[in-house]
Amino acid sequence: MTNDHFTEQDRTERELRAALETLADGVSAAPTPDAYRTARGDWLRRERRRRLVLAVLITVVFTLATLIGLWVLNHAPSEPGVIFSGTRSAMIPGTMSGTSP
């Protein structure tokens, strides 16, 4: 049983060593001289794109809200509704009750 335990541990160590060597091969010792400028340019490009997408989204939402509001107002009935039914016969100060000028 101890023999199996050591071989399992050896196999795990070999796999771990291989994985770490592969990871270490992908790491460069020193960054390129313009790494900061490249990273900053990428960040600024993403920031500009994010702001542009946000501005377009706000414009689309505002335009849709305006168009829907105008459409609703255009389809509203033109005759007075129940709320405004009594405005013509309202009493005007200085006149007789129930008559219009």
Secondary structure as GFF3:
##gff-version 3
##sequence-region A 1 101
A	DSSP	alpha_helix	2	25	.	.	.	ID=ss1
A	DSSP	alpha_helix	35	74	.	.	.	ID=ss2
###
